[in-house]
Amino acid sequence: MTSSDSPCAFNPHTFGTKLLRNVVDIVIVADLMGHATLHTTRSYTKSSEADRARAIEDALISDE
């Protein structure tokens, strides 16, 4: 695989954020992005108010 084949080649911030918004575990996201720590992954991803609200709603629904 060349660097141009990598999904990170276009924009690692967008790549990581899209993965998280599609409910990919952050540990998997870190691995895919080649990060040694979650702290690095966190700096490449962003969550919105809607993301946080969905996470809370999903957690409450799963407890029913």
Contacts in CASP RR format, 6 or more apart in sequence:
PFRMAT RR
TARGET T0000
AUTHOR 0000-0000-0000
METHOD contacts of the structure
MODEL  1
MTSSDSPCAFNPHTFGTKLLRNVVDIVIVADLMGHATLHTTRSYTKSSEA
DRARAIEDALISDE
3 9 0 8 1.000
7 15 0 8 1.000
7 32 0 8 1.000
8 15 0 8 1.000
8 33 0 8 1.000
12 33 0 8 1.000
12 44 0 8 1.000
13 44 0 8 1.000
13 45 0 8 1.000
13 46 0 8 1.000
15 33 0 8 1.000
16 29 0 8 1.000
16 32 0 8 1.000
16 33 0 8 1.000
16 41 0 8 1.000
16 44 0 8 1.000
16 45 0 8 1.000
17 44 0 8 1.000
17 45 0 8 1.000
17 46 0 8 1.000
19 28 0 8 1.000
19 29 0 8 1.000
19 32 0 8 1.000
20 26 0 8 1.000
20 29 0 8 1.000
20 45 0 8 1.000
20 47 0 8 1.000
20 51 0 8 1.000
21 51 0 8 1.000
26 38 0 8 1.000
26 41 0 8 1.000
26 42 0 8 1.000
26 45 0 8 1.000
27 38 0 8 1.000
29 41 0 8 1.000
29 45 0 8 1.000
30 37 0 8 1.000
30 38 0 8 1.000
30 40 0 8 1.000
30 41 0 8 1.000
33 40 0 8 1.000
33 41 0 8 1.000
33 44 0 8 1.000
35 41 0 8 1.000
35 44 0 8 1.000
END
